[in-house]
Amino acid sequence: MISVPCENIHATLIVLDDKGVLLRGPSGSGKSTLAYALIDAYVGQNRLARLVADDRVLAERHGERLIGTCPPSICGLMEVSGAGITRWPVLGACVIDFCFDLVDPALVERLPTPRWTAVCGLERPLFYLPERSMMTARNIVRGCISASLIADA
């Protein structure tokens, strides 16, 4: 099996239903807050939602699959705005299906054009989310995942 050395990415990785969601952006852009809001919304609907890694994600290519894990020193920890560092149940690893970049809201298109990003040499769909605008960002992520589930059916 082809293996590419691990990339250490400044990001948060969560699983929603059966999709791995990589949230990237600069410090303070809202990655952890968005992850918390998405996990809370999915769990509230009795759907699968789990943290894999917060702040740093180790990405590694396994054939045509992109796998994300958490560095051991921060496994199970997530920074929640206003609450500090908190402990969370985690999944040890997941396939990364989508990448979302938190960016200046002016860059977020109403009808986004398809974008792709390469991680460990593998292309993944990329969507822009408005930083520090959690409700809009949460709705975009949920819409992208719902659309992919419909397309997969």
Residue frames relative to the residue before (quaternion, step in Angstrom):
aa qw qx qy qz dx dy dz
M 1.0000 0.0000 0.0000 0.0000 0.00 0.00 0.00
I 0.4537 -0.6774 0.5096 0.2748 3.58 -0.99 0.87
S 0.0066 -0.7937 0.6080 -0.0160 3.56 -0.93 0.90
V 0.1841 -0.7659 0.6102 0.0850 3.57 -0.87 0.99
P 0.5787 -0.6009 0.4058 0.3734 3.61 -0.91 0.78
C 0.6224 -0.5937 0.3969 0.3202 3.50 -1.18 0.77
E 0.2234 -0.7182 0.6401 0.1568 3.57 -1.18 0.68
N 0.2450 -0.7394 0.6099 0.1460 3.57 -1.00 0.85
I 0.0755 -0.8420 0.5329 -0.0363 3.57 -0.27 1.35
H 0.3904 -0.6690 0.5773 0.2585 3.56 -1.08 0.80
A 0.3915 0.7007 -0.4750 0.3608 3.57 -0.03 1.34
T 0.3173 -0.6727 0.6190 0.2525 3.51 -1.44 -0.01
L 0.1314 -0.7954 0.5899 0.0466 3.58 -0.97 0.88
I 0.0253 0.7846 -0.6167 0.0584 3.54 -0.87 1.06
V 0.3120 -0.6930 0.6085 0.2283 3.53 -1.36 0.27
L 0.0394 -0.7641 0.6439 -0.0063 3.54 -0.94 1.01
D 0.7732 -0.0466 -0.0681 0.6287 3.55 -0.48 1.27
D 0.7446 -0.3552 0.2498 0.5069 3.62 -0.51 -1.06
K 0.5623 0.6067 -0.3722 0.4210 3.59 1.22 0.45
G 0.3190 -0.7280 0.5785 0.1833 3.54 -0.97 0.93
V 0.1203 -0.8116 0.5717 -0.0080 3.55 -0.71 1.18
L 0.1402 -0.7875 0.5989 0.0392 3.56 -0.61 1.22
L 0.1302 -0.7896 0.5991 0.0265 3.57 -0.67 1.19
R 0.0291 -0.8131 0.5806 -0.0292 3.58 -0.51 1.21
G 0.3220 0.7322 -0.5666 0.1981 3.54 -1.23 0.52
P 0.6398 -0.5353 0.3774 0.4022 3.55 -1.23 0.32
S 0.6724 -0.4582 0.3797 0.4402 3.56 -1.31 0.27
G 0.8115 0.2624 -0.2086 0.4786 3.55 -0.98 0.89
S 0.5193 0.6631 -0.4126 0.3470 3.61 1.23 0.02
G 0.6081 -0.6052 0.3366 0.3880 3.60 1.23 -0.21
K 0.2827 0.7894 -0.5074 0.1986 3.62 1.17 0.35
S 0.7137 0.4497 -0.2619 0.4689 3.58 0.77 -1.02
T 0.6400 0.5237 -0.3223 0.4608 3.58 0.99 -0.82
L 0.6524 0.4982 -0.3094 0.4801 3.57 0.99 -0.81
A 0.6309 0.5273 -0.3362 0.4591 3.60 0.94 -0.84
Y 0.6435 0.5204 -0.3125 0.4663 3.58 0.94 -0.92
A 0.6765 0.4986 -0.2970 0.4534 3.61 0.86 -0.96
L 0.6667 0.4918 -0.3059 0.4691 3.59 0.97 -0.81
I 0.6467 0.5066 -0.3240 0.4692 3.59 0.89 -0.88
D 0.6525 0.5218 -0.3068 0.4560 3.57 0.92 -0.94
A 0.6702 0.4988 -0.3006 0.4601 3.62 0.89 -0.91
Y 0.6844 0.4780 -0.2953 0.4646 3.61 0.88 -0.87
V 0.6553 0.4978 -0.3164 0.4719 3.59 0.88 -0.89
G 0.6312 0.5483 -0.3216 0.4444 3.59 1.05 -0.76
Q 0.7080 0.3843 -0.2404 0.5415 3.59 1.25 -0.41
N 0.4836 -0.6873 0.4062 0.3589 3.60 1.29 0.36
R 0.4557 0.6407 -0.4733 0.3973 3.56 1.01 0.89
L 0.5937 -0.5819 0.4235 0.3601 3.55 -1.24 0.52
A 0.1923 0.7400 -0.6276 0.1467 3.55 -0.92 0.98
R 0.1205 0.8057 -0.5653 0.1296 3.57 -0.68 1.10
L 0.4484 -0.6390 0.5581 0.2812 3.49 -1.25 0.59
V 0.1811 -0.7375 0.6364 0.1352 3.55 -1.14 0.73
A 0.7903 -0.1509 0.1369 0.5779 3.59 0.85 -0.97
D 0.1289 -0.7679 0.6222 0.0815 3.56 -1.14 0.70
D 0.8213 0.2244 -0.2355 0.4687 3.53 -1.03 0.99
R 0.7943 0.0105 0.0097 0.6074 3.62 0.89 -0.85
V 0.0671 -0.7779 0.6247 0.0098 3.55 -0.99 0.93
L 0.2464 -0.7340 0.6145 0.1512 3.54 -0.96 0.92
A 0.0871 -0.8039 0.5883 0.0102 3.58 -0.60 1.17
E 0.0208 0.7986 -0.5994 0.0501 3.54 -0.96 0.89
R 0.3791 -0.7193 0.5413 0.2140 3.51 -1.04 0.83
H 0.0202 -0.7494 0.6617 -0.0077 3.52 -1.02 0.97
G 0.7826 -0.1468 0.0533 0.6026 3.57 -0.01 1.29
E 0.7720 -0.2752 0.2367 0.5217 3.58 -0.65 -1.11
R 0.5824 0.5580 -0.3796 0.4532 3.59 1.25 0.27
L 0.2442 -0.7394 0.6129 0.1341 3.53 -1.09 0.82
I 0.1056 -0.8201 0.5624 0.0061 3.57 -0.50 1.22
G 0.1471 -0.7866 0.5959 0.0668 3.55 -0.96 0.91
T 0.0120 -0.7713 0.6362 -0.0146 3.54 -1.11 0.85
C 0.4731 -0.6571 0.5112 0.2881 3.53 -1.35 0.06
P 0.5058 -0.5993 0.5021 0.3647 3.61 -1.04 0.63
P 0.5767 -0.6419 0.3785 0.3349 3.62 -0.84 0.94
S 0.6499 0.5614 -0.3294 0.3925 3.61 0.96 -0.78
I 0.7776 0.2847 -0.1707 0.5341 3.63 1.16 -0.43
C 0.3373 0.7714 -0.4853 0.2358 3.60 1.26 0.17
G 0.8202 0.2222 -0.1908 0.4913 3.56 -0.88 1.00
L 0.6453 0.4998 -0.3271 0.4762 3.58 1.25 0.09
M 0.0309 0.7731 -0.6331 0.0248 3.56 -1.08 0.80
E 0.3603 -0.7085 0.5650 0.2212 3.53 -1.04 0.84
V 0.0974 -0.7821 0.6152 0.0191 3.55 -0.69 1.15
S 0.4861 -0.6935 0.4511 0.2815 3.54 -0.63 1.17
G 0.8095 0.2257 -0.1996 0.5039 3.55 -0.78 1.07
A 0.7450 0.3582 -0.2098 0.5221 3.60 1.21 -0.41
G 0.4630 -0.6869 0.4409 0.3454 3.59 1.23 -0.39
I 0.7405 -0.3494 0.3001 0.4894 3.55 -1.23 -0.56
T 0.0446 -0.8093 0.5850 -0.0296 3.56 -0.73 1.12
R 0.4468 -0.6677 0.5273 0.2768 3.58 -1.26 0.51
W 0.0580 -0.7967 0.6014 -0.0121 3.53 -1.04 0.91
P 0.4654 -0.6007 0.5422 0.3584 3.58 -1.18 0.46
V 0.1178 -0.8238 0.5538 0.0285 3.59 -0.93 0.85
L 0.3796 -0.6116 0.6230 0.3061 3.48 -1.40 0.22
G 0.5344 -0.6675 0.4164 0.3090 3.57 -0.97 0.78
A 0.7891 -0.0756 0.0975 0.6017 3.57 1.10 -0.70
C 0.0117 0.7828 -0.6211 -0.0370 3.54 -1.29 0.26
V 0.5355 -0.5543 0.5172 0.3721 3.52 -1.34 0.27
I 0.3107 -0.7275 0.5798 0.1951 3.59 -0.98 0.85
D 0.1533 -0.8222 0.5469 0.0380 3.56 -0.54 1.25
F 0.8096 0.1317 -0.0228 0.5716 3.58 1.01 -0.86
C 0.1737 -0.7343 0.6418 0.1366 3.54 -1.26 0.52
F 0.0657 -0.7724 0.6316 0.0094 3.53 -0.98 0.94
D 0.1602 -0.7843 0.5943 0.0770 3.57 -0.80 1.04
L 0.2951 -0.7254 0.5947 0.1820 3.57 -0.86 0.99
V 0.0346 0.8169 -0.5630 0.1202 3.55 -0.55 1.27
D 0.7141 -0.3784 0.3488 0.4745 3.54 -1.35 0.00
P 0.5375 -0.6638 0.4074 0.3233 3.63 -0.76 0.96
A 0.5922 0.5851 -0.3687 0.4136 3.62 1.11 -0.56
L 0.6635 0.5114 -0.3024 0.4547 3.62 1.18 -0.44
V 0.5899 0.5784 -0.3651 0.4292 3.59 1.25 -0.28
E 0.2739 -0.7854 0.5416 0.1217 3.54 -0.64 1.20
R 0.5474 -0.6068 0.4594 0.3480 3.55 -1.12 0.65
L 0.7578 0.1211 -0.0654 0.6377 3.56 1.03 -0.84
P 0.2300 -0.8427 0.4678 0.1344 3.59 0.13 1.27
T 0.3958 -0.6627 0.5777 0.2653 3.52 -1.19 0.66
P 0.5694 -0.6064 0.4161 0.3674 3.59 -1.03 0.70
R 0.0296 -0.7714 0.6355 -0.0130 3.54 -0.98 0.95
W 0.1509 -0.7607 0.6244 0.0935 3.52 -1.29 0.45
T 0.1022 -0.7678 0.6284 0.0716 3.54 -1.21 0.54
A 0.3293 -0.7394 0.5529 0.1978 3.56 -1.08 0.71
V 0.0039 0.7439 -0.6680 0.0210 3.53 -1.01 0.95
C 0.8283 -0.0304 -0.0432 0.5577 3.58 -0.68 1.10
G 0.7017 -0.4877 0.2631 0.4478 3.57 1.05 0.73
L 0.6364 0.4906 -0.3352 0.4918 3.60 1.26 0.12
E 0.3905 -0.7222 0.5276 0.2180 3.57 -0.94 0.94
R 0.0260 -0.7718 0.6352 -0.0069 3.54 -1.07 0.88
P 0.5604 -0.5804 0.4506 0.3823 3.60 -1.12 0.59
L 0.1434 -0.7878 0.5973 0.0452 3.55 -1.03 0.89
F 0.0366 -0.7790 0.6259 -0.0092 3.54 -0.96 0.96
Y 0.3577 -0.7127 0.5600 0.2246 3.55 -1.13 0.69
L 0.1222 -0.7658 0.6296 0.0482 3.54 -1.10 0.85
P 0.4819 -0.6542 0.4830 0.3265 3.59 -1.03 0.66
E 0.3995 -0.7183 0.5108 0.2521 3.58 -0.70 1.05
R 0.8521 0.1271 -0.1378 0.4887 3.53 -1.21 0.75
S 0.6090 0.4671 -0.3810 0.5157 3.59 1.09 0.73
M 0.1305 -0.8919 0.4273 0.0698 3.50 0.67 1.24
M 0.6515 0.5153 -0.3520 0.4314 3.61 0.85 -0.78
T 0.6680 0.4817 -0.3039 0.4789 3.60 0.88 -0.90
A 0.6590 0.5107 -0.3103 0.4568 3.58 0.88 -0.93
R 0.6472 0.5209 -0.3174 0.4573 3.59 0.93 -0.89
N 0.6664 0.5047 -0.3046 0.4565 3.59 0.93 -0.84
I 0.6330 0.5225 -0.3338 0.4635 3.60 1.03 -0.76
V 0.6548 0.5045 -0.3170 0.4651 3.60 0.87 -0.92
R 0.6753 0.4913 -0.3029 0.4591 3.60 0.80 -0.95
G 0.6496 0.5176 -0.3142 0.4598 3.59 1.01 -0.79
C 0.6470 0.5148 -0.3164 0.4650 3.60 0.98 -0.83
I 0.6708 0.4852 -0.3005 0.4736 3.58 0.92 -0.86
S 0.6446 0.5106 -0.3253 0.4668 3.61 0.93 -0.82
A 0.6531 0.5096 -0.3174 0.4615 3.60 0.95 -0.84
S 0.6622 0.4914 -0.3222 0.4650 3.60 0.99 -0.75
L 0.6301 0.5243 -0.3435 0.4583 3.61 1.03 -0.66
I 0.6328 0.5074 -0.3269 0.4850 3.59 1.06 -0.71
A 0.6681 0.5036 -0.2981 0.4596 3.61 0.94 -0.91
D 0.6585 0.5180 -0.3034 0.4538 3.60 1.08 -0.71
A 0.6055 0.6023 -0.3497 0.3851 3.59 1.17 -0.57
